[in-house]
Amino acid sequence: MAPGFARSISLPLSPTHKKASYHVRSVSLPCRSHPLISNIEEQIRAVRSWAATADGSLAWIETGLMQIELLHTALEDFLQLSQTQETLQQSALVDLLLDDLLQQIDTYDSFVSTIVDLKQCNSEVQSAVRRQDEVQMVSSLRSQRQVEKEMTRLTSVMKGVSKCRHFALASDAKELEMAGIVMEAISATAFASMALFMGIQALSAKATTALKPSKSLMVHLFAKKRPTEEEINTLERLQEFENCIRNVECCSERVFRGLICIRVSILNITTPSL
């Protein structure tokens, strides 16, 4: 960027933010060339880009979790800037930011538990296939479908947080710019989490599609003692999904802890020690 031009943020903003920020895009941020500001802008764009190009693959899911973690690291760094802290200490948006973060923390807490349940269901399905236990198969699949429904509920919860609703409450351009970055990071996390939850739900359904009781494959699976080619392929898909779930469990726990750390950081900024 040429040194003589004022720096402005160019984020993939929600419609609400676009409207609110129309008249303030020329406002320069403090330390306009600060790498921490550039980094968080880049991470917000990366997370939204990932979520918008969903392909439902295992690699896509793992990449998304990594992108969310990178965004949270960038946000933690951004919160250490003195300009950010000065703005948040006087901002009327802080309570709303804390509420949104708390909602995300609660949702990820439930998500981690749901992943554990999904891993258990998948393990039981594999066991039923190997033992050719049709009764256990049907029961395990029913449990897995219930877990998938819970994933749908968590997606709906994140949908509300994904919308940047608070920009109109900013008192001035500086608050809109600095607190706006924090809001965009929180919103981008929710937006990406929606894509993540839906992607895992779709993978879960895909891994067990051939095992639906209405499919003729059920007859093939349990009519012979020797494993069929279809049975072997099904077990391979289930094992691949199990490996994915294990990775998701570890990464989602880190995202959960990252959200807690971000909220604590904001609380520390706005509640000076005595």
HUFEN-V795987 format. One record per helix or strand of 3 or more residues. SS is the DSSP state (@ for helix, = for strand). FROM is the first residue (numbers start at 1). TO is the last residue. If there is no record, write none. Layout:
SS/FROM/TO
SS/FROM/TO
This chain:
@/15/21
@/35/52
@/58/78
@/82/89
@/94/131
@/134/161
@/167/169
@/173/207
@/209/211
@/217/223
@/229/270
